Amino acid sequence: GGADEATLRARLAADAADLAARLELANRLAARQDYRGALEELLEIVRRDRTWQEEAARKTMLDLFALLGGNAQFDDLVREFRIRLSRTLN
């Protein structure tokens, strides 16, 4: 269910503050293993409103870090976004 990626991107082009569309897009990107793309969208939500939906974006980032954590090919990606997230939260 839900909107397809093109529809979500169109919603964001029309309204960059549509955090629901951004979160759905992040989940779609993660589902097709575009983890960098997903993390970029999640970080943008945190930047715009870190407490939105009980910190859904930050929590989803932590879930992705946990998912990718055991896989050496993602070490650099996880490290980069952990640092970027901590800078955004400080």
ABEGO torsion letter per residue (X at the ends): XEBBAAAAAAAAAABAABAAAAAAAAAAAAAAGBAAAAAAAAAAAAAABAABGGGAAAAAAAAAAAAAAABAAAAAAAAAAAAAAAAAAX
